Amino acid sequence: MITELPFLLSIAGLSASLAGLAGLVAGLRRSDGLRPLDAFRLREIVEFAFANALLALSVVPIATLTGSAETAVRIVAAAAGIYLATIAAILFRRLRHADIAMTTWIRIAGALDIVIVVAVAAAIATGSMAVFQVMLILLLARPMVAFLFVLASFDAGPPGPPPAA
């Protein structure tokens, strides 16, 4: 049995909560309209949050199936790396398609992605649950930082022409 189960369930729960918050924000912003960048970020938050929940939860059944927590860590870390590479390509395609300029967020997300890749590689190489937990925290930080940028965009006011004076 995996003794880190409470941690893994916490990551999954936080990820699901973050996805729910993103949905709530999108629903509340519908009346004001969403800027393309905000819509991009909110969609990204939900996608990362769901993937993070699945990654955190999948360790337990894979460890049971393989009989080894170390093997499960390696398999799930590899899946996380594949997911990160795939979603990064999809996100860059969406950016180009929506004609969204490179912003501070994209640079921060890129830097965070590099750190996540290092954690993924370390988890695969070592099979260490502690390294895997760091990787999950970094994967959770990715949509959390995006959420902070969405909240900061509220200070800019609703999109469209300024209100008449």
C-alpha positions in Angstrom: 0.0 0.0 0.0 1.1 3.5 -0.7 1.6 5.5 2.5 1.5 8.8 0.6 -2.2 8.3 -0.3 -3.4 11.3 1.7 -0.9 13.5 -0.2 -2.0 12.1 -3.5 -5.7 12.6 -2.7 -5.0 16.1 -1.6 -3.3 16.9 -4.9 -6.3 15.4 -6.8 -8.8 17.3 -4.6 -6.9 20.6 -5.1 -6.8 20.0 -8.8 -10.5 19.3 -9.0 -11.2 22.4 -6.9 -9.1 24.6 -9.2 -11.0 23.3 -12.3 -14.2 24.2 -10.5 -13.0 27.7 -9.7 -12.0 28.2 -13.3 -15.5 27.1 -14.4 -17.1 29.5 -11.9 -14.9 32.4 -13.1 -15.8 31.7 -16.7 -19.5 31.6 -15.9 -19.3 34.8 -13.9 -17.4 36.6 -16.6 -19.8 35.6 -19.4 -21.9 38.7 -18.8 -18.8 40.9 -19.2 -17.3 38.8 -21.9 -13.9 37.0 -21.8 -10.8 38.3 -23.5 -9.2 35.7 -25.7 -6.3 35.5 -23.4 -8.6 34.9 -20.3 -10.5 32.2 -22.2 -7.2 30.6 -23.2 -6.0 30.6 -19.6 -9.3 29.3 -18.1 -9.4 26.4 -20.6 -5.7 25.7 -19.8 -6.4 25.7 -16.1 -9.2 23.1 -16.4 -7.1 20.9 -18.7 -4.1 20.9 -16.4 -6.3 20.4 -13.3 -8.0 17.4 -14.7 -4.8 15.9 -15.9 -3.1 16.5 -12.5 -6.0 14.8 -10.7 -5.7 11.8 -12.9 -1.9 11.6 -12.6 -2.1 11.8 -8.8 -4.8 9.2 -8.5 -3.3 6.8 -11.1 -0.3 6.0 -8.9 -2.3 3.8 -6.5 -3.8 1.4 -9.0 -0.6 1.2 -11.1 1.4 0.4 -7.9 -1.1 -2.3 -7.1 -1.0 -3.8 -10.6 2.8 -3.7 -10.8 3.5 -4.5 -7.1 5.9 -1.6 -6.9 5.5 2.0 -5.9 8.8 2.8 -7.6 7.6 1.4 -10.9 4.3 3.3 -10.6 6.1 6.5 -10.0 8.2 6.0 -13.1 5.2 5.1 -15.3 3.1 8.0 -14.1 6.0 10.4 -14.3 6.5 9.3 -17.9 2.8 9.9 -18.6 3.1 13.3 -17.1 6.0 14.1 -19.4 4.1 12.9 -22.4 1.1 15.0 -21.3 3.2 18.1 -20.8 4.8 17.8 -24.2 1.5 17.2 -25.9 -0.4 20.0 -24.1 2.5 22.5 -24.7 2.2 21.8 -28.5 -1.6 22.2 -28.3 -1.4 25.4 -26.3 1.1 27.0 -28.7 -1.1 26.1 -31.6 -4.1 27.7 -29.8 -2.0 30.8 -29.2 -1.2 31.2 -32.8 -4.7 30.4 -33.9 -6.2 33.0 -31.5 -3.5 35.5 -32.4 -2.5 35.9 -28.7 0.8 37.7 -28.3 3.6 36.4 -26.1 2.9 37.7 -22.6 4.6 37.6 -19.3 2.3 34.6 -18.4 3.6 32.6 -21.4 7.2 33.2 -20.4 6.5 32.2 -16.8 4.6 29.1 -17.9 7.5 28.2 -20.2 10.0 28.5 -17.3 7.7 26.5 -15.0 7.4 23.8 -17.8 11.2 23.5 -17.9 11.3 23.0 -14.1 8.5 20.4 -14.4 10.5 18.6 -17.2 13.5 18.4 -14.8 11.2 17.0 -12.0 9.7 14.5 -14.5 13.1 13.3 -15.6 14.3 13.0 -11.9 11.1 11.0 -11.0 11.6 8.6 -13.9 15.3 8.2 -13.2 15.0 7.6 -9.4 11.5 6.2 -9.0 11.4 8.3 -5.8 8.0 9.1 -4.3 9.4 12.3 -2.8 10.6 13.5 -6.2 7.3 12.5 -7.7 5.5 14.6 -5.1 7.6 17.6 -6.0 6.6 17.0 -9.6 2.9 16.9 -8.7 3.2 20.1 -6.7 4.9 21.8 -9.7 2.2 20.5 -12.0 -0.4 21.9 -9.6 1.5 25.3 -9.5 1.1 25.5 -13.3 -2.7 26.1 -13.4 -2.6 28.0 -10.0 -0.3 30.6 -11.5 -2.5 30.9 -14.6 -5.5 31.4 -12.3 -3.7 34.3 -10.5 -3.1 35.9 -13.9 -6.8 35.6 -14.7 -7.7 37.2 -11.4 -5.2 40.0 -12.1 -6.9 40.6 -15.5 -10.1 41.6 -13.7 -8.4 44.8 -12.6 -8.3 45.8 -16.3 -12.1 45.9 -16.4 -14.4 44.3 -19.0 -13.3 44.0 -22.6 -14.6 46.4 -25.2 -15.0 50.1 -25.3 -14.7 52.1 -22.1 -17.9 53.2 -20.4 -19.2 56.6 -21.5 -18.4 59.4 -19.0 
